[in-house]
Amino acid sequence: MTKINESSEKHFILIGFSEYPRAEFILSLFASGFYTMTLTGNAAIILVSILDSRLHTPMYFFLRNLSFLDIFFTTSIVPQMLVNMWGNNKISYLCCMVQLIVALALGSTECVLLAVMSIDRYVAVCWPLRYTTIMHPRICRILAAISWIWGFGNSLFQSSLAIVLPRCGHRRVDHFFCEVLIIIKLSCVDTRPTEAKMFAPRLLILIVPVSIILTSYACIARAVIRMKSAEGRRKAFGTCASHLMVVFVFYGTVMFMYLQPKNNYSQNQGKALALIYMIVAPSTNPLIYTLRNKDVKRAIRKILWKDSTED
């Protein structure tokens, strides 16, 4: 028991990409660049969707939630990652556990929120005349709250199981952040019972939202095919394409990482996948939604034009 308490008071050593010292500097520039894009792009979406009254719709309410989520998701990872790459590869036990809980909570919340956004798109395309009634602001707030509560609940359950495992002095974390699968690997006892308990909620937080997304878009595809107007089909496809691209990038990497058999798991592969869904994906979301969205581009031009005329 003494050894466990002593290890809890010490720092963890984040190995990160230290085995590739020449590439580490390039990776730090890569992470800094994408982190800056994440902050500016998502902050711009939040600001524009608040300032332009035409964007006060359920779609942009959920998009603001996603942008807010992505900002804090990457912030929970990237600053500490850069500190480690620039020389200090230690992180305190408390900071490591906070990072584990927060990153897992925000990642889980995004899984559910993307499913909620697919429901919004389903109602918009398949029930256009009843859209404002069904997607009432109160319903939107409830759905967003469910996403956050479900995400943080999943994190607290899985994190609590990982944190109580004895580590017997093991402090080398073979990753660039404190990730739940890696923390479990530090344990000096049989972790199979713990991993079995984690598998059900992990499956729930991934499979249920994916099932909702697939069902929603199957119904959307059927509705679009039945449309007689080519303009209507083009508009319906345009409103859904951006969301589908975000879903593909995020879920593709997360499911490949967390649901593959343990004996097929490669740590370097896990680091590369984590870079994609934690750093690259949040920075590309604003580009995907703005470049393919006429409403957002029009709102940005309106704000910039108004500011320039005032000057």
Disulfide bonds with the S-S distance in Angstrom:
Cys96-Cys178 1.89
Cys168-Cys188 1.92
